[in-house]
Structure formats: C-alpha cells, structure tokens
Amino acid sequence: MTATTPIHRVPDDPTTRQALALAGVFQAASLVDELARTGQVDQRAWDTLIRATLDTSPESFEAIYGGHPNNLRRGLEVLEGVIGRKQANPVVLRYGFTLLLLMNKLRQNTAMMDALGEKLARIQGQAEHFGDTHENVIASLGEAYQETLSTFKTRLVVQGDPSLLQSRMMPERVRACLLAGIRFALLWHQQGGRRWKLIVQRGALKKSLDRLA
C-alpha cells in the first residue's frame, strides 16, 4: 500500500473484520481455481493477496488489504455463496475450507510458525529490491509454502488443466496464492473467527456483507 492510498474505514466490529479476513481466504481459493483452469488471474485481487502476505506488520487492519473492501471483492462474492445467498463453486469452497484447516494445523506447530516467519522476513527484503509481485518474490513465497504447509499430511490438492499447472511459474504462483490464503486465515482467527461461528452467526455475517456491499 502506498502512502497515498485512501483508507476506507470499515465498521469497527468483530464480525465485519472477520468477514473481510475470511474474504481474503476465499479470494485466494478463487484465484487458485482461476489459475488452475485458465492460467490467468484478476490482477487487483492478486496484488492485494501478495501484498497482504508480505506486510506482516501492517499499520492498521485496513492496511492489510490495501485500504478498501473492493480489493477483496472477489472473496466477498464467494462469501455470499458460503452463507447461501448465491450459487457457490464447490471447488472454491473446498479450497477455502481446507485453507482454514491447514491454518489450524499451522497454529499448533510453533516451530513451523517460526520458520515461516523467518522465511517471510527474508522475502520482504527481496520484495523491497525487486517489487512485491516480481517473479523472484512469487517463487520464494511458493517455496515457503512448499517447505512448510505442504509437509502436512492434510494437503490441498488443486484441480485444473494439467498442462497449465505444469507451465513455467504456475506451481509457484498457485502456492504463493495458497500462502496468502493462510495469511488471511490466521488474520480471521486473530479477529475471533471460528468454523462453528459460520453456522451459528450466519445472520451477523450477512449483515456485515450488506455493510461491505
């Protein structure tokens, strides 16, 4: 986020913050699906995810996603499917909920959390030199995911066009996107998000989505 980026203040309530963080998770899930099927990606949505992953000490909650909820619009639209308002892509939902599961496993593994933090600190130096979305940075983010979260027995299996998934930089881009999903999943948990709340607090989540529309 640049110094001139306008900040759109969101209502300061836990459910709205949880909705935005969860939107980041499902935005990552949606972009992984798009990459795997088409090889293309929504640039604004992609840039938001990568920058959020690199910014481990944001100046505010809003700064994490670039200051405006529209940067997470793709994920917010998927959330409409999660709460049953729209038809949801089952593949995207599976990716999103698997990311939440992997986040919980990561939280329970202090050594892996520390190792991931050290890797991100080094990658931040790369990003300062090359730029946030340079392929060297993306490759390093993908490697960080592969060396940590990919080692769990529970793994996220990506479906798509095999030729695309094996093309240059595609594995790295997919893994970088998954790492961004984990970053937002951790944020969601930090803001009080829990799986069971998606069921019992569905009404509150709907109200938050209405405010962010």
N, C-alpha and C positions, 0 to 999 in steps of 0.2 A: 504494500500500500504506500502510495506516495504521500507527501505532506499536504498536497492539495486535494486529496480525495475527500469528498464530502461525507460526513458521518451521518447516517440516518439512525437516530436513536430509537431503539425498539422499546416497547413497554417493559419496564423492569420487574418482570415477574418470572418465577422459575419455569413455568410451563412454556412460555414463549421462547425462553432461552433453550430449553430442552428441544423444542420444535426446530429451532434453527440448527442446533448441533446435529439433531437426527437427520435433518435435510441434507447436511453435509455427508453423512454416511450414505444415504440413498442416492445422492448426486454422484458419489464415487461409484456406487453399484451400477448406476445407469450409464456412466461413461465407460466403465469396463465392458458392459454389454455392447455399447455402440462401437468401441474399438474392435472388439472381437468379431463383430458382424460386418462392419463397413470399413474399418481401418481409419475412419475419420472421427473427429471429436469436436464438440462445441467449444470454441476457444475461450470464451468468457468463463464458462463453467470449469474448464480445465485449469486456466490460470488461477482461479480462485482456490481450487483444491491444492495446487502445488505450493502457492504462496502461504497458505494456511499451514501446510506441513512444515515449511521451513521456518515460520515465525513461531518459535517455541516460547517466546516471552512477549506476547502482544501487549500494547499499551492499554487496551480495553477489550471487552468481549466483542464489540462490534468490529474492531480492527482485525480480528481473526479472519473474517470472511470478506474483508475489503470495504466495510462501512455501509453496505446497503443490502437488504434482503434479496434484491433481484439477482445478486451474484450467486445466490443459492436457489434461484427459481426452479431450476431443473429438479433439484431434490425436493423442494416444497410440493411440486406437482406429483412426484412419486408418493409423497406422504398422503396426498388425497386418496390414493389407492390403498394405502395401508389402513386408513380409517374407514374405507368402504364407500367413499363418495364417488370414486371413479374406477373404471376397469384397470386393474394393475397387471403389469408384466410379471408373471410368476418367476421368471429367471432373475429379474432385477430384485424382486423381493427376497429370493433365496440368497443372492449375493449379500444384500443388506443385512439380513438377519444372521448370516454366517460371520460377517464382519463384527457384529455385536458379540457373538460367541467367542471369536478369536480375541477380541479386546478383553473379555473377562479372563481368558487364559493368560494373556499378557500381564494383566494386573496382578495375577497371583505368582508371577515369575519375576522376582526382584532383579535377578542377575540379567535377565533378558531386557528388562526395562532400562537398566543402567547401560547395557551395551548399546541399545538403540539410541539412547540419549547421547552417548559419545559419538556414534556414527552421524547423527543429525548435526552435532556441533561441527564436525569436520566438513559436512556437506554445505553447511551455511557459509563456510569460508570459500568453497567452490562457487557458490551462488553469487557471492559478492564479487568474484572475479569474472565469471562468465555470464551471469544473469540467471534469474530464477528458473527459467524454463529451457535453458540450454541443454542439449542432449547429454553432455557430460554430467550435469546435475541430475537429470532424469535417470541416467544409467546408475548413478550412485544411490539414488533413492530406491530404485528397483533392486539393487544389490542388498541394500539394508533390509528390505522386506524379505528377500530370499534367504538371507543369513539368520533371520530371527523368526518371524511368524511362519515362514514356510516350513520350519522344522517341527511344528506341532503335528501330532497325529491327525487332528482335525484340520483339514485343508480346504481351501476354496478352489473348486475345480471350475475353470472358465470354459464355457461352451462358445463355439463360433466357427468361423471359416478357418480350417487348419492351415491353409496357405498364408492367410493373413497373420495368424497367431505366430507363425514361424518366420515372418518377414523381419527385416532389419529394424531394430529398436522396439519392435512391438512387445516382446516379453517384458522389456524394461518399462515401457510406458504403462502396461497393464499393472505391473507390480507397484510402480510409483503411485498409480491411482488407488490401488488397494491400501497402500500405506496411508494415503490421505484419508481414506475411509476409517482407518484405525485411529487416526489423529482426531477426527470428529467424533468417533465412538467414545474415546476417552473423555473428550470435552462434554459429551452428553452425560456420561456417568458423573463427571465432576459437578455438573449442574443439577444432579439429583435424578437423572433419568434411569429407569429400571424397566426391564421387559414387562413385568406384571402391570406397570402403570399404563402401558399402551392399551391394556384391556379395561382396567377399572377407571381410568381417567380419560377415556376417549372423548367425552364431551368437552373437557377442558382443552384438549388438543385441537379439537375442531374450532373452538373459539379463538385459539391462538393463530391457527391458519387463516381464519377470517380476518384477523387484525393485520396479518402479513400479506394479504392478497393485494 
